[in-house]
Amino acid sequence: GAKALALVLKESTVLNNFYFDCNDIKSEGALALVPALKQIKAITTFTINGNNIGNEAAKLLAPVLKAFRYLCEMRIFSGNDIDEETRKIYYEYSLYEPRDDQLEFSNHILPNPSI
């Protein structure tokens, strides 16, 4: 699943939407995606809910997601067993703005001029 997807993603630099919810890829699958996602320069939607990725993978994904240009919506917390300490990384990166005490957030991020 995730390892095969990582091979395909390595050939891409721009994605419109990445929906990979409820595939139970766990930490191992998410870690396999990290190097491939580093190749992506622009993306508007990234969702990876319900995959039980855990804290280690979530921490490694945070800087990768921060580098995306035009990221308007991201969903990662639900069903991934991510603790509050790890969530704070996403808040500090301004990847999320809490909305109505929900576990999912959206934030409009301006294009990253360093890309």
N, C-alpha and C positions, 0 to 999 in steps of 0.2 A: 503494500500500500504506500506508505509514506516514503520509503526508500526509492520505489519506482517513480513516484511523483518528483522526488528530489532530482533524479536524473533528467527528467523533462524540463524542470524549472531552470536547471543550469544553462539551458539553451536560450533562456528568455532574459530580457532586460526591462521589459515593460509589461505589466499585467493590468487589466482593467479591474477585475474583481477576483478575489481568492476566497472561495467558500469551501471550507474543509471541516465542517461540523460533524460531530457524532460518529467519528470513525475509530475511536478508542485506540489511537496511535501510541498513547502513553509517552513517557519521557523519551524512550529510545527513538520513536518515530519523529518526534518534534526535533530532537537533536540532529537527526539525519537531514531535516529540512533547513536547518540554520545555514550551512555553507551555501546551499542553493539559493536561499532567499537573499543572501548577500549580493548576488548578481543582479537582483531586481533594483532598478533605480526609481521607478515610478509605479504607483499602485493607488487606487482610490478606496477599495474596500478589502479588509483582511479579517476573516472570521475563522476561528479555530476552537470554538466552544465544544464541550462534551467529549474531550479526547484524553482526559486524565493525564495531562502532560506534567503536572507537578511543578514545584518551585525551581528546580535546577534548570529545566528547559525554559521556563518562563523568564528567568533572569537572563539567559543567553539570548532569548528572542528580543528582549527590550531594546538593546542598542541597534539591532538590525532593523526593527520596525521604526525606530526614530529616524533612521537614515532615508526612509522612503519619501519620495516627493509626492505631493498631492494626496496624502493619506487623509481621507475624510471620515472614515468610519472603521473602527476596529472592535472586535469582540473576542475576548480571550478568557475572561474570568469564569464564566459559568461552566460547571462540570469539569473543571481542571484542577481542583484541589490546590488552589494557590493561596498562600497565607498572606496576612496583612503586611508583613515586612516586604514581601515580593511585590505586592500591589503598590506599595509606596514608591518603588522604582518607577513604575509607570506614571504615577502622579508627578514625581519629580521631573521626569522627562516631558511632562505636559502632553503625554499621549492620551490622557483621559481627563475629562472634567466630570465629576460626579453629577448625576441628574436624578433627583427624586429618590434617593436611597436605593437605586437599582444597582445590580452588579454589572450591568452593561452600560457603556458610555460611548458617546460620540464627541469628536472634537474636530473642528476644521483647522487644519494646519497649513500654513502658507508654504509655498514651495521652498525647499531647502537650497539656498544659493550656493552651497558648497558642492552641489552635484552638477 
